[in-house]
Amino acid sequence: MRLFFLHVRDGSELISDPEGSCFPDVVVAKSEAIHSARELMSESVIRDGRLGIDRRFEIADRERNIVAIVPFREAVN
């Protein structure tokens, strides 16, 4: 298992994932990001009346290098 950090980028704001999560590979981390994006958009609609579809996950590895970017738009396809 490898450690990945799923940071959320909302415009110029970066919401850091301080702990990270372990996944077998970046493909599984991306799948989790899509699942989480759906949950975050649902919560955002309920809380703010805003879908927040312009946000994205920036997935980083243990060394804090960005290894994938997952736009929230991918969660609605």
N, CA, C and O atoms as a CHARMM CRD file, in Angstrom:
* protein
*
  308
    1    1 MET  N      0.84900  -1.18500   0.00000 PROA 1      0.00000
    2    1 MET  CA     0.00000   0.00000   0.00000 PROA 1      0.00000
    3    1 MET  C      0.89000   1.24300   0.00000 PROA 1      0.00000
    4    1 MET  O      1.94100   1.28300   0.64000 PROA 1      0.00000
    5    2 ARG  N      0.43800   2.23900  -0.73000 PROA 2      0.00000
    6    2 ARG  CA     1.18400   3.49300  -0.82000 PROA 2      0.00000
    7    2 ARG  C      0.35600   4.62500  -0.21400 PROA 2      0.00000
    8    2 ARG  O     -0.87400   4.59500  -0.24500 PROA 2      0.00000
    9    3 LEU  N      1.03400   5.60500   0.32800 PROA 3      0.00000
   10    3 LEU  CA     0.38000   6.74900   0.94900 PROA 3      0.00000
   11    3 LEU  C      0.12500   7.82900  -0.10100 PROA 3      0.00000
   12    3 LEU  O      1.02700   8.22500  -0.84000 PROA 3      0.00000
   13    4 PHE  N     -1.12700   8.29800  -0.14900 PROA 4      0.00000
   14    4 PHE  CA    -1.51800   9.37500  -1.04300 PROA 4      0.00000
   15    4 PHE  C     -2.27300  10.43600  -0.24500 PROA 4      0.00000
   16    4 PHE  O     -2.97600  10.12400   0.71600 PROA 4      0.00000
   17    5 PHE  N     -2.12000  11.67600  -0.65400 PROA 5      0.00000
   18    5 PHE  CA    -2.82200  12.79900  -0.05000 PROA 5      0.00000
   19    5 PHE  C     -3.81200  13.33700  -1.07000 PROA 5      0.00000
   20    5 PHE  O     -3.43300  13.66100  -2.19600 PROA 5      0.00000
   21    6 LEU  N     -5.08000  13.43400  -0.68400 PROA 6      0.00000
   22    6 LEU  CA    -6.11400  13.92100  -1.58000 PROA 6      0.00000
   23    6 LEU  C     -6.46900  15.35700  -1.18200 PROA 6      0.00000
   24    6 LEU  O     -7.38100  15.59500  -0.39100 PROA 6      0.00000
   25    7 HSD  N     -5.72400  16.30100  -1.75300 PROA 7      0.00000
   26    7 HSD  CA    -5.96100  17.71300  -1.48500 PROA 7      0.00000
   27    7 HSD  C     -7.08700  18.20800  -2.39300 PROA 7      0.00000
   28    7 HSD  O     -7.23600  17.73000  -3.51700 PROA 7      0.00000
   29    8 VAL  N     -7.87800  19.16500  -1.90600 PROA 8      0.00000
   30    8 VAL  CA    -8.95000  19.74800  -2.70500 PROA 8      0.00000
   31    8 VAL  C     -8.56100  21.17100  -3.08400 PROA 8      0.00000
   32    8 VAL  O     -8.22400  21.98700  -2.22600 PROA 8      0.00000
   33    9 ARG  N     -8.61200  21.45200  -4.37700 PROA 9      0.00000
   34    9 ARG  CA    -8.35200  22.79700  -4.88400 PROA 9      0.00000
   35    9 ARG  C     -9.69900  23.41900  -5.22400 PROA 9      0.00000
   36    9 ARG  O    -10.46100  22.88200  -6.02800 PROA 9      0.00000
   37   10 ASP  N     -9.98400  24.57200  -4.59300 PROA 10     0.00000
   38   10 ASP  CA   -11.21500  25.32600  -4.84500 PROA 10     0.00000
   39   10 ASP  C    -10.79300  26.73300  -5.23400 PROA 10     0.00000
   40   10 ASP  O    -10.59000  27.59100  -4.37400 PROA 10     0.00000
   41   11 GLY  N    -10.66200  26.96400  -6.53300 PROA 11     0.00000
   42   11 GLY  CA   -10.14200  28.24400  -7.00600 PROA 11     0.00000
   43   11 GLY  C     -8.69200  28.38500  -6.59000 PROA 11     0.00000
   44   11 GLY  O     -7.85900  27.53900  -6.91300 PROA 11     0.00000
   45   12 SER  N     -8.39400  29.44800  -5.87900 PROA 12     0.00000
   46   12 SER  CA    -7.01300  29.64800  -5.42300 PROA 12     0.00000
   47   12 SER  C     -6.76000  29.01300  -4.05800 PROA 12     0.00000
   48   12 SER  O     -5.62100  28.98500  -3.59100 PROA 12     0.00000
   49   13 GLU  N     -7.80900  28.50500  -3.41700 PROA 13     0.00000
   50   13 GLU  CA    -7.67100  27.90600  -2.08900 PROA 13     0.00000
   51   13 GLU  C     -7.33500  26.41700  -2.19600 PROA 13     0.00000
   52   13 GLU  O     -7.94600  25.68600  -2.97600 PROA 13     0.00000
   53   14 LEU  N     -6.36200  25.98200  -1.40700 PROA 14     0.00000
   54   14 LEU  CA    -6.01100  24.57100  -1.33100 PROA 14     0.00000
   55   14 LEU  C     -6.37000  24.06900   0.05900 PROA 14     0.00000
   56   14 LEU  O     -5.88000  24.58000   1.06500 PROA 14     0.00000
   57   15 ILE  N     -7.23300  23.06000   0.09700 PROA 15     0.00000
   58   15 ILE  CA    -7.61100  22.42300   1.35400 PROA 15     0.00000
   59   15 ILE  C     -6.78400  21.15000   1.44700 PROA 15     0.00000
   60   15 ILE  O     -7.05000  20.16900   0.75300 PROA 15     0.00000
   61   16 SER  N     -5.77900  21.17800   2.31100 PROA 16     0.00000
   62   16 SER  CA    -4.81700  20.07600   2.39100 PROA 16     0.00000
   63   16 SER  C     -5.36500  18.88600   3.15600 PROA 16     0.00000
   64   16 SER  O     -6.11600  19.02900   4.12100 PROA 16     0.00000
   65   17 ASP  N     -4.97500  17.72500   2.70500 PROA 17     0.00000
   66   17 ASP  CA    -5.24100  16.46900   3.39600 PROA 17     0.00000
   67   17 ASP  C     -4.00800  16.20900   4.26200 PROA 17     0.00000
   68   17 ASP  O     -2.98400  15.76100   3.74500 PROA 17     0.00000
   69   18 PRO  N     -4.08300  16.47800   5.55500 PROA 18     0.00000
   70   18 PRO  CA    -2.89200  16.39200   6.39300 PROA 18     0.00000
   71   18 PRO  C     -2.42500  14.96600   6.70200 PROA 18     0.00000
   72   18 PRO  O     -1.24300  14.75200   6.97000 PROA 18     0.00000
   73   19 GLU  N     -3.33300  13.99600   6.66800 PROA 19     0.00000
   74   19 GLU  CA    -2.99100  12.63400   7.07700 PROA 19     0.00000
   75   19 GLU  C     -2.72800  11.69300   5.91500 PROA 19     0.00000
   76   19 GLU  O     -1.89200  10.79500   6.01400 PROA 19     0.00000
   77   20 GLY  N     -3.43000  11.89200   4.83000 PROA 20     0.00000
   78   20 GLY  CA    -3.31200  10.98800   3.70100 PROA 20     0.00000
   79   20 GLY  C     -4.04000   9.67900   3.94600 PROA 20     0.00000
   80   20 GLY  O     -4.56700   9.43400   5.03100 PROA 20     0.00000
   81   21 SER  N     -4.05900   8.84000   2.91500 PROA 21     0.00000
   82   21 SER  CA    -4.69900   7.52800   2.97500 PROA 21     0.00000
   83   21 SER  C     -3.85600   6.55300   2.16900 PROA 21     0.00000
   84   21 SER  O     -3.15300   6.94000   1.23500 PROA 21     0.00000
   85   22 CYS  N     -3.93700   5.29400   2.54300 PROA 22     0.00000
   86   22 CYS  CA    -3.16700   4.26700   1.83300 PROA 22     0.00000
   87   22 CYS  C     -4.04200   3.58500   0.78900 PROA 22     0.00000
   88   22 CYS  O     -5.16700   3.17200   1.06800 PROA 22     0.00000
   89   23 PHE  N     -3.50200   3.47900  -0.41200 PROA 23     0.00000
   90   23 PHE  CA    -4.16200   2.80100  -1.52000 PROA 23     0.00000
   91   23 PHE  C     -3.11900   1.94700  -2.23700 PROA 23     0.00000
   92   23 PHE  O     -1.92400   2.22900  -2.14800 PROA 23     0.00000
   93   24 PRO  N     -3.55400   0.91300  -2.94000 PROA 24     0.00000
   94   24 PRO  CA    -2.59600   0.06600  -3.65800 PROA 24     0.00000
   95   24 PRO  C     -1.83200   0.81800  -4.75000 PROA 24     0.00000
   96   24 PRO  O     -0.65400   0.55600  -4.99300 PROA 24     0.00000
   97   25 ASP  N     -2.52900   1.76600  -5.40900 PROA 25     0.00000
   98   25 ASP  CA    -1.89000   2.51300  -6.49900 PROA 25     0.00000
   99   25 ASP  C     -2.68100   3.78500  -6.77400 PROA 25     0.00000
  100   25 ASP  O     -3.71400   4.04100  -6.15400 PROA 25     0.00000
  101   26 VAL  N     -2.17600   4.57300  -7.71300 PROA 26     0.00000
  102   26 VAL  CA    -2.80400   5.85600  -8.02000 PROA 26     0.00000
  103   26 VAL  C     -4.17700   5.67100  -8.67400 PROA 26     0.00000
  104   26 VAL  O     -5.03600   6.54400  -8.54800 PROA 26     0.00000
  105   27 VAL  N     -4.39400   4.56400  -9.36200 PROA 27     0.00000
  106   27 VAL  CA    -5.70000   4.30300  -9.98600 PROA 27     0.00000
  107   27 VAL  C     -6.77800   4.18800  -8.90900 PROA 27     0.00000
  108   27 VAL  O     -7.86800   4.73900  -9.05700 PROA 27     0.00000
  109   28 VAL  N     -6.47700   3.48400  -7.84300 PROA 28     0.00000
  110   28 VAL  CA    -7.43600   3.33300  -6.74500 PROA 28     0.00000
  111   28 VAL  C     -7.60400   4.67300  -6.02100 PROA 28     0.00000
  112   28 VAL  O     -8.71200   5.00200  -5.59800 PROA 28     0.00000
  113   29 ALA  N     -6.54600   5.43700  -5.87300 PROA 29     0.00000
  114   29 ALA  CA    -6.63400   6.75900  -5.25600 PROA 29     0.00000
  115   29 ALA  C     -7.54300   7.66600  -6.08000 PROA 29     0.00000
  116   29 ALA  O     -8.33600   8.42000  -5.51600 PROA 29     0.00000
  117   30 LYS  N     -7.43900   7.60200  -7.40600 PROA 30     0.00000
  118   30 LYS  CA    -8.30100   8.40200  -8.27800 PROA 30     0.00000
  119   30 LYS  C     -9.76000   7.97700  -8.14100 PROA 30     0.00000
  120   30 LYS  O    -10.65500   8.82200  -8.13900 PROA 30     0.00000
  121   31 SER  N    -10.00200   6.68100  -8.02800 PROA 31     0.00000
  122   31 SER  CA   -11.35800   6.17800  -7.83900 PROA 31     0.00000
  123   31 SER  C    -11.95200   6.69900  -6.53400 PROA 31     0.00000
  124   31 SER  O    -13.12100   7.08300  -6.48500 PROA 31     0.00000
  125   32 GLU  N    -11.14500   6.71000  -5.48500 PROA 32     0.00000
  126   32 GLU  CA   -11.60000   7.25100  -4.20000 PROA 32     0.00000
  127   32 GLU  C    -11.87400   8.74600  -4.31500 PROA 32     0.00000
  128   32 GLU  O    -12.82900   9.24500  -3.71900 PROA 32     0.00000
  129   33 ALA  N    -11.05700   9.46100  -5.06500 PROA 33     0.00000
  130   33 ALA  CA   -11.26400  10.89700  -5.26300 PROA 33     0.00000
  131   33 ALA  C    -12.60000  11.15900  -5.96100 PROA 33     0.00000
  132   33 ALA  O    -13.31800  12.08800  -5.59200 PROA 33     0.00000
  133   34 ILE  N    -12.93200  10.35800  -6.95000 PROA 34     0.00000
  134   34 ILE  CA   -14.21700  10.51700  -7.65200 PROA 34     0.00000
  135   34 ILE  C    -15.37000  10.26600  -6.69800 PROA 34     0.00000
  136   34 ILE  O    -16.34100  11.02200  -6.68200 PROA 34     0.00000
  137   35 HSD  N    -15.27100   9.21500  -5.90800 PROA 35     0.00000
  138   35 HSD  CA   -16.30900   8.90700  -4.91400 PROA 35     0.00000
  139   35 HSD  C    -16.44600  10.06300  -3.91600 PROA 35     0.00000
  140   35 HSD  O    -17.55800  10.48500  -3.59900 PROA 35     0.00000
  141   36 SER  N    -15.32300  10.56400  -3.43000 PROA 36     0.00000
  142   36 SER  CA   -15.33700  11.66900  -2.46700 PROA 36     0.00000
  143   36 SER  C    -15.87700  12.95200  -3.09300 PROA 36     0.00000
  144   36 SER  O    -16.57000  13.72000  -2.42600 PROA 36     0.00000
  145   37 ALA  N    -15.57000  13.19000  -4.35700 PROA 37     0.00000
  146   37 ALA  CA   -16.08600  14.37700  -5.04800 PROA 37     0.00000
  147   37 ALA  C    -17.61400  14.35100  -5.08200 PROA 37     0.00000
  148   37 ALA  O    -18.25500  15.38000  -4.87200 PROA 37     0.00000
  149   38 ARG  N    -18.18700  13.20200  -5.34000 PROA 38     0.00000
  150   38 ARG  CA   -19.65400  13.07800  -5.34900 PROA 38     0.00000
  151   38 ARG  C    -20.23500  13.42100  -3.97400 PROA 38     0.00000
  152   38 ARG  O    -21.23300  14.13500  -3.86900 PROA 38     0.00000
  153   39 GLU  N    -19.60000  12.90600  -2.93300 PROA 39     0.00000
  154   39 GLU  CA   -20.07300  13.20200  -1.57800 PROA 39     0.00000
  155   39 GLU  C    -19.94100  14.68500  -1.25700 PROA 39     0.00000
  156   39 GLU  O    -20.86200  15.28900  -0.70600 PROA 39     0.00000
  157   40 LEU  N    -18.80300  15.27000  -1.59800 PROA 40     0.00000
  158   40 LEU  CA   -18.58600  16.69400  -1.31200 PROA 40     0.00000
  159   40 LEU  C    -19.55200  17.58700  -2.08300 PROA 40     0.00000
  160   40 LEU  O    -20.02800  18.58900  -1.54800 PROA 40     0.00000
  161   41 MET  N    -19.84600  17.23500  -3.33600 PROA 41     0.00000
  162   41 MET  CA   -20.80500  18.03000  -4.10400 PROA 41     0.00000
  163   41 MET  C    -22.20200  17.92400  -3.50600 PROA 41     0.00000
  164   41 MET  O    -22.92500  18.91800  -3.44000 PROA 41     0.00000
  165   42 SER  N    -22.58700  16.73000  -3.07100 PROA 42     0.00000
  166   42 SER  CA   -23.90300  16.56000  -2.44300 PROA 42     0.00000
  167   42 SER  C    -24.01100  17.39600  -1.17200 PROA 42     0.00000
  168   42 SER  O    -25.01600  18.07000  -0.94700 PROA 42     0.00000
  169   43 GLU  N    -22.97200  17.34800  -0.34600 PROA 43     0.00000
  170   43 GLU  CA   -22.96200  18.13400   0.88800 PROA 43     0.00000
  171   43 GLU  C    -22.99600  19.62600   0.58600 PROA 43     0.00000
  172   43 GLU  O    -23.65200  20.38800   1.29500 PROA 43     0.00000
  173   44 SER  N    -22.30300  20.04200  -0.45000 PROA 44     0.00000
  174   44 SER  CA   -22.23600  21.45200  -0.82000 PROA 44     0.00000
  175   44 SER  C    -23.60200  21.96200  -1.27400 PROA 44     0.00000
  176   44 SER  O    -23.98600  23.08400  -0.94300 PROA 44     0.00000
  177   45 VAL  N    -24.32900  21.15100  -2.02500 PROA 45     0.00000
  178   45 VAL  CA   -25.66300  21.55400  -2.48100 PROA 45     0.00000
  179   45 VAL  C    -26.58600  21.73700  -1.27700 PROA 45     0.00000
  180   45 VAL  O    -27.33100  22.71300  -1.20000 PROA 45     0.00000
  181   46 ILE  N    -26.53000  20.80200  -0.35100 PROA 46     0.00000
  182   46 ILE  CA   -27.39100  20.87800   0.83400 PROA 46     0.00000
  183   46 ILE  C    -27.02300  22.07900   1.69300 PROA 46     0.00000
  184   46 ILE  O    -27.90300  22.80400   2.15700 PROA 46     0.00000
  185   47 ARG  N    -25.73300  22.29100   1.90500 PROA 47     0.00000
  186   47 ARG  CA   -25.25700  23.34300   2.80700 PROA 47     0.00000
  187   47 ARG  C    -25.32500  24.73500   2.18300 PROA 47     0.00000
  188   47 ARG  O    -25.79300  25.68000   2.81900 PROA 47     0.00000
  189   48 ASP  N    -24.85500  24.86300   0.93600 PROA 48     0.00000
  190   48 ASP  CA   -24.68200  26.18500   0.33200 PROA 48     0.00000
  191   48 ASP  C    -25.53500  26.42900  -0.90400 PROA 48     0.00000
  192   48 ASP  O    -25.57500  27.54800  -1.41400 PROA 48     0.00000
  193   49 GLY  N    -26.20900  25.41000  -1.38500 PROA 49     0.00000
  194   49 GLY  CA   -26.94100  25.55600  -2.63300 PROA 49     0.00000
  195   49 GLY  C    -26.00300  25.68300  -3.82500 PROA 49     0.00000
  196   49 GLY  O    -26.39400  26.17800  -4.88200 PROA 49     0.00000
  197   50 ARG  N    -24.75800  25.23300  -3.64900 PROA 50     0.00000
  198   50 ARG  CA   -23.71600  25.35100  -4.67400 PROA 50     0.00000
  199   50 ARG  C    -23.16900  23.95900  -4.96300 PROA 50     0.00000
  200   50 ARG  O    -22.83400  23.21100  -4.04500 PROA 50     0.00000
  201   51 LEU  N    -23.08200  23.62000  -6.23800 PROA 51     0.00000
  202   51 LEU  CA   -22.57600  22.29600  -6.60200 PROA 51     0.00000
  203   51 LEU  C    -21.06900  22.19100  -6.40500 PROA 51     0.00000
  204   51 LEU  O    -20.57300  21.15700  -5.96000 PROA 51     0.00000
  205   52 GLY  N    -20.35400  23.23100  -6.72600 PROA 52     0.00000
  206   52 GLY  CA   -18.90100  23.20600  -6.55100 PROA 52     0.00000
  207   52 GLY  C    -18.19700  22.32500  -7.55900 PROA 52     0.00000
  208   52 GLY  O    -17.16800  21.72300  -7.25300 PROA 52     0.00000
  209   53 ILE  N    -18.74100  22.24600  -8.75200 PROA 53     0.00000
  210   53 ILE  CA   -18.20200  21.35500  -9.77600 PROA 53     0.00000
  211   53 ILE  C    -16.84800  21.81900 -10.31400 PROA 53     0.00000
  212   53 ILE  O    -16.14700  21.04500 -10.96600 PROA 53     0.00000
  213   54 ASP  N    -16.47600  23.05400 -10.05400 PROA 54     0.00000
  214   54 ASP  CA   -15.19600  23.57800 -10.55200 PROA 54     0.00000
  215   54 ASP  C    -14.01700  23.19800  -9.66300 PROA 54     0.00000
  216   54 ASP  O    -12.87500  23.52300  -9.98700 PROA 54     0.00000
  217   55 ARG  N    -14.27000  22.52600  -8.56400 PROA 55     0.00000
  218   55 ARG  CA   -13.17600  22.08400  -7.68700 PROA 55     0.00000
  219   55 ARG  C    -12.46800  20.88100  -8.30500 PROA 55     0.00000
  220   55 ARG  O    -12.92900  20.30300  -9.28900 PROA 55     0.00000
  221   56 ARG  N    -11.33600  20.52100  -7.70100 PROA 56     0.00000
  222   56 ARG  CA   -10.61000  19.34200  -8.17000 PROA 56     0.00000
  223   56 ARG  C     -9.78900  18.75800  -7.02800 PROA 56     0.00000
  224   56 ARG  O     -9.42400  19.45300  -6.08000 PROA 56     0.00000
  225   57 PHE  N     -9.51300  17.47500  -7.14200 PROA 57     0.00000
  226   57 PHE  CA    -8.57600  16.82600  -6.23300 PROA 57     0.00000
  227   57 PHE  C     -7.19300  16.88500  -6.85600 PROA 57     0.00000
  228   57 PHE  O     -7.02500  16.62900  -8.04900 PROA 57     0.00000
  229   58 GLU  N     -6.21200  17.22100  -6.04500 PROA 58     0.00000
  230   58 GLU  CA    -4.81900  17.13000  -6.42900 PROA 58     0.00000
  231   58 GLU  C     -4.22700  16.01800  -5.57200 PROA 58     0.00000
  232   58 GLU  O     -4.04000  16.18300  -4.36600 PROA 58     0.00000
  233   59 ILE  N     -3.93900  14.90300  -6.19500 PROA 59     0.00000
  234   59 ILE  CA    -3.45000  13.73000  -5.47600 PROA 59     0.00000
  235   59 ILE  C     -1.92900  13.77700  -5.44400 PROA 59     0.00000
  236   59 ILE  O     -1.26500  13.86100  -6.47700 PROA 59     0.00000
  237   60 ALA  N     -1.40300  13.72100  -4.23200 PROA 60     0.00000
  238   60 ALA  CA     0.05500  13.77900  -4.05200 PROA 60     0.00000
  239   60 ALA  C      0.54900  12.47600  -3.43200 PROA 60     0.00000
  240   60 ALA  O     -0.17600  11.79700  -2.70600 PROA 60     0.00000
  241   61 ASP  N      1.79500  12.14800  -3.73700 PROA 61     0.00000
  242   61 ASP  CA     2.41400  10.96000  -3.15000 PROA 61     0.00000
  243   61 ASP  C      3.09400  11.31500  -1.82700 PROA 61     0.00000
  244   61 ASP  O      3.00100  12.44900  -1.35700 PROA 61     0.00000
  245   62 ARG  N      3.76800  10.34800  -1.24100 PROA 62     0.00000
  246   62 ARG  CA     4.42700  10.52100   0.05100 PROA 62     0.00000
  247   62 ARG  C      5.40700  11.69700   0.04600 PROA 62     0.00000
  248   62 ARG  O      5.57900  12.37200   1.06100 PROA 62     0.00000
  249   63 GLU  N      6.04100  11.93500  -1.09200 PROA 63     0.00000
  250   63 GLU  CA     7.01100  13.03000  -1.20600 PROA 63     0.00000
  251   63 GLU  C      6.33900  14.36700  -1.52900 PROA 63     0.00000
  252   63 GLU  O      7.01000  15.37200  -1.76300 PROA 63     0.00000
  253   64 ARG  N      5.00300  14.35900  -1.53900 PROA 64     0.00000
  254   64 ARG  CA     4.18900  15.55400  -1.79600 PROA 64     0.00000
  255   64 ARG  C      4.23500  16.01400  -3.25100 PROA 64     0.00000
  256   64 ARG  O      3.93900  17.17200  -3.54700 PROA 64     0.00000
  257   65 ASN  N      4.60600  15.11000  -4.16100 PROA 65     0.00000
  258   65 ASN  CA     4.56500  15.39700  -5.59100 PROA 65     0.00000
  259   65 ASN  C      3.16700  15.11000  -6.11500 PROA 65     0.00000
  260   65 ASN  O      2.59800  14.06400  -5.80200 PROA 65     0.00000
  261   66 ILE  N      2.59900  16.01900  -6.90800 PROA 66     0.00000
  262   66 ILE  CA     1.28400  15.78100  -7.50000 PROA 66     0.00000
  263   66 ILE  C      1.41700  14.68700  -8.54900 PROA 66     0.00000
  264   66 ILE  O      2.18200  14.82200  -9.50400 PROA 66     0.00000
  265   67 VAL  N      0.66400  13.59500  -8.36600 PROA 67     0.00000
  266   67 VAL  CA     0.72800  12.46200  -9.28900 PROA 67     0.00000
  267   67 VAL  C     -0.52400  12.33700 -10.14400 PROA 67     0.00000
  268   67 VAL  O     -0.52900  11.60800 -11.13500 PROA 67     0.00000
  269   68 ALA  N     -1.59500  13.04800  -9.76400 PROA 68     0.00000
  270   68 ALA  CA    -2.83000  13.02200 -10.54900 PROA 68     0.00000
  271   68 ALA  C     -3.70000  14.20300 -10.14200 PROA 68     0.00000
  272   68 ALA  O     -3.65000  14.68100  -9.00900 PROA 68     0.00000
  273   69 ILE  N     -4.49500  14.65500 -11.09900 PROA 69     0.00000
  274   69 ILE  CA    -5.49300  15.68700 -10.83900 PROA 69     0.00000
  275   69 ILE  C     -6.83300  15.11900 -11.27900 PROA 69     0.00000
  276   69 ILE  O     -6.97000  14.61300 -12.39300 PROA 69     0.00000
  277   70 VAL  N     -7.82100  15.20800 -10.39300 PROA 70     0.00000
  278   70 VAL  CA    -9.14600  14.67900 -10.67200 PROA 70     0.00000
  279   70 VAL  C    -10.16700  15.80900 -10.53700 PROA 70     0.00000
  280   70 VAL  O    -10.56200  16.15600  -9.42400 PROA 70     0.00000
  281   71 PRO  N    -10.59600  16.38300 -11.66200 PROA 71     0.00000
  282   71 PRO  CA   -11.63800  17.41300 -11.60100 PROA 71     0.00000
  283   71 PRO  C    -12.94300  16.82300 -11.08900 PROA 71     0.00000
  284   71 PRO  O    -13.28500  15.68500 -11.41000 PROA 71     0.00000
  285   72 PHE  N    -13.66600  17.59300 -10.29900 PROA 72     0.00000
  286   72 PHE  CA   -14.95200  17.11800  -9.79700 PROA 72     0.00000
  287   72 PHE  C    -15.89400  16.80100 -10.95700 PROA 72     0.00000
  288   72 PHE  O    -16.78800  15.96800 -10.80600 PROA 72     0.00000
  289   73 ARG  N    -15.71600  17.44100 -12.10000 PROA 73     0.00000
  290   73 ARG  CA   -16.56000  17.17400 -13.27800 PROA 73     0.00000
  291   73 ARG  C    -16.54300  15.69700 -13.65700 PROA 73     0.00000
  292   73 ARG  O    -17.53200  15.17100 -14.16700 PROA 73     0.00000
  293   74 GLU  N    -15.41900  15.03100 -13.40600 PROA 74     0.00000
  294   74 GLU  CA   -15.33300  13.59900 -13.73800 PROA 74     0.00000
  295   74 GLU  C    -16.27800  12.76100 -12.89300 PROA 74     0.00000
  296   74 GLU  O    -16.59000  11.62700 -13.25500 PROA 74     0.00000
  297   75 ALA  N    -16.73300  13.29800 -11.78500 PROA 75     0.00000
  298   75 ALA  CA   -17.62900  12.55500 -10.89200 PROA 75     0.00000
  299   75 ALA  C    -19.07000  12.56300 -11.36500 PROA 75     0.00000
  300   75 ALA  O    -19.90000  11.83700 -10.82000 PROA 75     0.00000
  301   76 VAL  N    -19.38200  13.36800 -12.36600 PROA 76     0.00000
  302   76 VAL  CA   -20.77400  13.43700 -12.83800 PROA 76     0.00000
  303   76 VAL  C    -20.95900  12.80300 -14.20600 PROA 76     0.00000
  304   76 VAL  O    -22.04200  12.88800 -14.78600 PROA 76     0.00000
  305   77 ASN  N    -19.93600  12.18100 -14.71800 PROA 77     0.00000
  306   77 ASN  CA   -20.04300  11.51500 -16.03200 PROA 77     0.00000
  307   77 ASN  C    -20.59400  10.12800 -15.89300 PROA 77     0.00000
  308   77 ASN  O    -20.75100   9.42400 -16.89100 PROA 77     0.00000
